[in-house]
Amino acid sequence: MIKLTMDAVCILMAQKGKKVEKGVIEYWDDARKLLSDPNGFIKKLEKYDKDNISENIILKMKDFLEKNGKKFTPQNI
């Protein structure tokens, strides 16, 4: 569940990720970079502008949720 959550965080923070196959983007390297500086990561989360998310990121999140929505629930996370 940590990887799934960090995939969502990376999408919201506009990380590029790495294409591993058609239609599949891997965010684990980006997530590790974000988490390598815990204080910086927390500050980025606190300063995240949730009211101005780009249309591109919204579309990526919709796609992510369509693929992972059944696993990505508060009970599971």
ROSEGU-922714 format. One record per residue (C-alpha): residue number from 1; residue in one letter; x, y, z. Coordinates in steps of 0.2 Angstrom, whole numbers, plus 2048, in hexadecimal, padded with zeros to 3 digits. Layout:
<atom pos="NUM" code="A" X="X" Y="Y" Z="Z"/>
...
This chain:
<atom pos="1" code="M" X="800" Y="800" Z="800"/>
<atom pos="2" code="I" X="80F" Y="80C" Z="803"/>
<atom pos="3" code="K" X="814" Y="80A" Z="7F0"/>
<atom pos="4" code="L" X="802" Y="80E" Z="7EB"/>
<atom pos="5" code="T" X="800" Y="81D" Z="7F6"/>
<atom pos="6" code="M" X="811" Y="824" Z="7F0"/>
<atom pos="7" code="D" X="80C" Y="821" Z="7DE"/>
<atom pos="8" code="A" X="7FD" Y="82C" Z="7E1"/>
<atom pos="9" code="V" X="808" Y="839" Z="7EA"/>
<atom pos="10" code="C" X="815" Y="839" Z="7DC"/>
<atom pos="11" code="I" X="807" Y="83C" Z="7CF"/>
<atom pos="12" code="L" X="800" Y="84B" Z="7D9"/>
<atom pos="13" code="M" X="812" Y="852" Z="7DB"/>
<atom pos="14" code="A" X="814" Y="851" Z="7C8"/>
<atom pos="15" code="Q" X="823" Y="844" Z="7C9"/>
<atom pos="16" code="K" X="827" Y="83D" Z="7B8"/>
<atom pos="17" code="G" X="829" Y="82A" Z="7BC"/>
<atom pos="18" code="K" X="830" Y="81D" Z="7B1"/>
<atom pos="19" code="K" X="827" Y="814" Z="7A3"/>
<atom pos="20" code="V" X="829" Y="802" Z="7A6"/>
<atom pos="21" code="E" X="81D" Y="7FB" Z="799"/>
<atom pos="22" code="K" X="80F" Y="802" Z="78E"/>
<atom pos="23" code="G" X="803" Y="80C" Z="79A"/>
<atom pos="24" code="V" X="80D" Y="808" Z="7AA"/>
<atom pos="25" code="I" X="817" Y="815" Z="7B3"/>
<atom pos="26" code="E" X="822" Y="811" Z="7C1"/>
<atom pos="27" code="Y" X="824" Y="81E" Z="7CF"/>
<atom pos="28" code="W" X="82E" Y="815" Z="7DC"/>
<atom pos="29" code="D" X="83F" Y="81D" Z="7D8"/>
<atom pos="30" code="D" X="836" Y="82E" Z="7D9"/>
<atom pos="31" code="A" X="82E" Y="829" Z="7E9"/>
<atom pos="32" code="R" X="83E" Y="824" Z="7F1"/>
<atom pos="33" code="K" X="846" Y="835" Z="7EC"/>
<atom pos="34" code="L" X="837" Y="83E" Z="7F4"/>
<atom pos="35" code="L" X="838" Y="834" Z="804"/>
<atom pos="36" code="S" X="84B" Y="835" Z="805"/>
<atom pos="37" code="D" X="849" Y="847" Z="80C"/>
<atom pos="38" code="P" X="83B" Y="844" Z="819"/>
<atom pos="39" code="N" X="83B" Y="856" Z="81F"/>
<atom pos="40" code="G" X="83A" Y="85D" Z="80D"/>
<atom pos="41" code="F" X="82D" Y="850" Z="808"/>
<atom pos="42" code="I" X="822" Y="856" Z="817"/>
<atom pos="43" code="K" X="824" Y="868" Z="812"/>
<atom pos="44" code="K" X="81F" Y="864" Z="800"/>
<atom pos="45" code="L" X="80F" Y="85C" Z="806"/>
<atom pos="46" code="E" X="80B" Y="86A" Z="812"/>
<atom pos="47" code="K" X="80E" Y="877" Z="804"/>
<atom pos="48" code="Y" X="805" Y="86D" Z="7F6"/>
<atom pos="49" code="D" X="7F8" Y="878" Z="7ED"/>
<atom pos="50" code="K" X="7E9" Y="86D" Z="7ED"/>
<atom pos="51" code="D" X="7DE" Y="87A" Z="7E6"/>
<atom pos="52" code="N" X="7E8" Y="87C" Z="7D6"/>
<atom pos="53" code="I" X="7EC" Y="86A" Z="7CF"/>
<atom pos="54" code="S" X="7EF" Y="86A" Z="7BD"/>
<atom pos="55" code="E" X="7E3" Y="862" Z="7B1"/>
<atom pos="56" code="N" X="7F1" Y="856" Z="7AB"/>
<atom pos="57" code="I" X="7F4" Y="850" Z="7BD"/>
<atom pos="58" code="I" X="7E1" Y="84E" Z="7C0"/>
<atom pos="59" code="L" X="7E0" Y="843" Z="7B0"/>
<atom pos="60" code="K" X="7EF" Y="838" Z="7B6"/>
<atom pos="61" code="M" X="7E7" Y="836" Z="7C7"/>
<atom pos="62" code="K" X="7D6" Y="831" Z="7BF"/>
<atom pos="63" code="D" X="7E0" Y="824" Z="7B5"/>
<atom pos="64" code="F" X="7E9" Y="81E" Z="7C5"/>
<atom pos="65" code="L" X="7D9" Y="81D" Z="7CF"/>
<atom pos="66" code="E" X="7D0" Y="813" Z="7C1"/>
<atom pos="67" code="K" X="7DE" Y="806" Z="7C1"/>
<atom pos="68" code="N" X="7E1" Y="806" Z="7D4"/>
<atom pos="69" code="G" X="7D0" Y="80C" Z="7DB"/>
<atom pos="70" code="K" X="7CB" Y="7FC" Z="7E3"/>
<atom pos="71" code="K" X="7DC" Y="7FB" Z="7ED"/>
<atom pos="72" code="F" X="7DE" Y="80D" Z="7F0"/>
<atom pos="73" code="T" X="7D1" Y="80F" Z="7FE"/>
<atom pos="74" code="P" X="7D3" Y="817" Z="80F"/>
<atom pos="75" code="Q" X="7D0" Y="806" Z="817"/>
<atom pos="76" code="N" X="7DF" Y="7FF" Z="80D"/>
<atom pos="77" code="I" X="7EA" Y="80E" Z="80F"/>
